[in-house]
Structure formats: structure tokens, C-alpha cells
Amino acid sequence: MKEFYAHSVAGKPKSEWQGLEVHLLNVAELAKKFGDEFGSGEWGWLAGQTLQNRIW
């Protein structure tokens, strides 16, 4: 399976790059945290997961 990266650093090995799947999970968690402020954390998390599922 082809691997995709969200963040890479020139001169650093791929093992130090952030994979796209990890990045999208982090985005979903952050969206949940922000959504929790107004009672919509689950919707924020779901939106992040939906994006991940559309890419994969």
C-alpha cells in the first residue's frame, strides 16, 4: 500500500515524517476538543474521521 505523508522535513528520514493517517486522527481529536466547548465535540471528531475515510 502506498504511504502518504502530512508533514515532511527536508533532510530527515521518512521515519521522522508525520503520516497522513496519524495527522488526520490528531485533527479529529483537536476538532473534538474545540467542539466540546459548545457541546458538539462528537460532531467535530466525526468530521475528522469522515475526512480520513474519504481519503483512504
Secondary structure by P-SEA (a helix, b strand, c coil): cbbbbccccccccccccccaaaaaaaaaaaaaaaaaacccaaaaaaaaaaaaaaac
